Amino acid sequence: MRMYWKEHPKGLDLALLLDTGEEVNLGGVRSMKRGIQAIAATRGYDPGRAIKGLTTLDEGKEFVLGFKPWNEFVPDDLVVESEIVKAD
């Protein structure tokens, strides 16, 4: 199992690759016209897991990681790989 940031046309996605080969999107950071937006995945409705108006992608990454969205899928405290994976 591994967790990594993956390129997206407008920013980055936080992905979890399960041992089965399935990739789960745990959140994302997007560069939009009005600033950076970030959202962390959740199984239910939680508007607090999204934010607009950030100034850097790194701020967005920290926002997403702060929720530890992988805990919704696996009990382990995983570490995000430092290298960003290129989009397919």
Salt bridges, closest charged atoms under 4 A:
GLU7 OE2 - LYS86 NZ 3.59
ASP13 OD1 - ARG30 NH2 2.60
GLU23 OE1 - LYS6 NZ 3.04
ASP46 OD2 - ARG49 NE 3.55
ASP58 OD1 - LYS61 NZ 3.84
GLU72 OE1 - ARG43 NE 3.49
GLU72 OE2 - ARG49 NH2 3.89
GLU81 OE2 - ARG2 NE 2.82
ASP88 OD2 - LYS6 NZ 3.80
